[in-house]
């Protein structure tokens, strides 16, 4: 997605029909808009300048006009998103073979989680050493403030469940007429 701070637009890139084998060998690509309730399990937010936003916007408009050929292992949603970041000259855009793939994101989440755990262990050790020397322990709120100020990885299961719940809360469902009629018939 892309936001100018006021409005946000979301989109995805995928195959325009075809079979799995065609997606592997190459099929017409499709740059599609998505609504806010499309379930996404991973997200990374980069703060960018107006110039970077304009460069990304230009690339997105070009992809709308010329989506190219989708190839599962060459040009897919991850590589297109990376190309947009690179067109905007985002300095820490993902690079390498697993940069923005699901594997790269899962690896990043695991590293983040390990850092949070290490920070907690360090806090507890620091307090234990303080108490050994008769010093006052640091309040737990100090640790919580530190952890709250950083991104926290969310499991895919939790993210998917939350996305489904949000979508269900916003949907208007038609009542099941047959069920209502059968209930009315039973109440007589």
N, C-alpha and C positions, 0 to 999 in steps of 0.2 A: 504494500500500500504506500501511498504518498500523501502527505499533509502539508499544507502551507501554514498551519497553526490555527486556521479557521475551519476549513473543510478537509475531510479525509476521503480519499477514493481508494478502493481496493480492487485488485484485479489478479488474475492468474493466467498462466500460460500452459496450454496442454494441446493434445492432439484433437483435430477437428474430425472426429469419427475414426473409423478404422478398427482393425483388430490389434491385439497385443503384438503380434508379429510385425504388423505394419508400423506400430509405434516404435519398435526396436529398429527396423530398417529405414524408416522415414515416412512420414505422412504430413499432410498440410497442417501447419500450426494454427492455433487459435488464441488470440489475446482477448480474454474475456473479463468483463466487469463482474465483481462479486459484491454481495450485500454484506452488511455488518454481522450477519448471523451465520455466515459460512464458517464452519468449524475449522479453526487453525490451532494447531497444538504447539507451535513454536513461533516466537516473534523476537526480533532484535530491533531496537530503536536506535537510529543514528540521528543526532542533531546536526542539521546541515544549514549552510548559508543560503541566501536568496539565489546566488549564482549557481550553487550546486542544485538547488531545487529546480531552477529553470533548465539546467542541463538534463536532469533526470526526466523532467516533463517533456522535453524535446524527444528524448529517446523513447518514452512511452507512446507519444503520438506517432512516431515512426513505426513502432511495433504494431500499433492499431492498424496502420495502413499496409504494412508489409510484415506479417508475422513469421514468414519463412517456413522452414521445414522442421517439424518436431521430430527429434530422435531421442529416445529414452535415455541413452547413455552419452549423448553429445550435446544436444540443445533441448533442455527441459526447463521446468519452472525454476529450479535452483540456479541454473546457469544464466537464465534470462534475468533473474533478480540480481545476480552478481554483476552482470553486464551493465545493468542500469546504475548500480552503485559505482562501478568503475567509470561510466560515462560522466557521472556527477563528481568524479575525483574525490570520493570519500576515502580518506587516508587509511583507515583500518578495515576496508572492505575485505571480505573473505577471499583467500587465495588458496591455491593448491588443489590437489585431487579431491579432498573431502571438505573443503572450505564451508560451503553452505548447504551441503547435502544433509539429509536426516542424520547420517552418521556423524558428521561434523558438529551438528547442533547437539546431538546426544552427548558427544564427547565434551563439548563446552559446558553443558549442564553438569556433567559428572565432575569436571574440574572445579566449577563454581561451588558445588556442594561440598567437595573435599576442602576447599578453602574456608567455607563457613564452619565446617566441623573443626578444622585446625584452629580457627580463631576462637571457638568455644573452649577447646582444650587448653590453649594458651591462656585464656582468661582464668580458667579454673586453677591452672598451675600457678599463675601469678598470685591469685588469692591464697593458695596454700602456702606459698613462700612468704607472703606478707604476714600470714597468721603465725608462722614459725618464728618470725622476728618481732612478734608483738605489735605489728602494725595493723591498722584498720583495713578490713577487706573493702574492695571496690564494690559499690552497689550493683546488683544484677541489672538495674535499669541502664547502666553504662554499656553492658553487653548487648542488651536489647536495642538500644539506640544505634549502636554500631551495626548490628545485623539488619535493622530496618532501613538503613541508609543505602543498602546494596541490593542489586537484583537477586531474587531468590528463584532457583529453578523449580519448576512445577512439573510433576510427573505427567506423562501423556494421558494416562487414565483420568487423572483429575481434570486436566484441561478439556478433554473431550466431554466428560460428564458435565462440566460447567457450561460449555458451549451448547450442549443439547438442552440443558435446563433454561438457559437464556433464550434460546430459540423457541422452546415450548411456551415460555411465559409471554412471548410476543405474538404467538400465533392465535388466530381466532379459528376455532374448530366448529364445523357444522355438527349439530346434534344428530345422534343416531336415531332416525325417525322410527325404525322398526323396534328398537329397544324401548323407546318412549311409548309407542302404541301397545306393546306387549305388557308394559308395566301398568298402563291405564286399564287394560283389559283385566288384569289380575286384581286390581283394586275394586272392581265392581262386585 
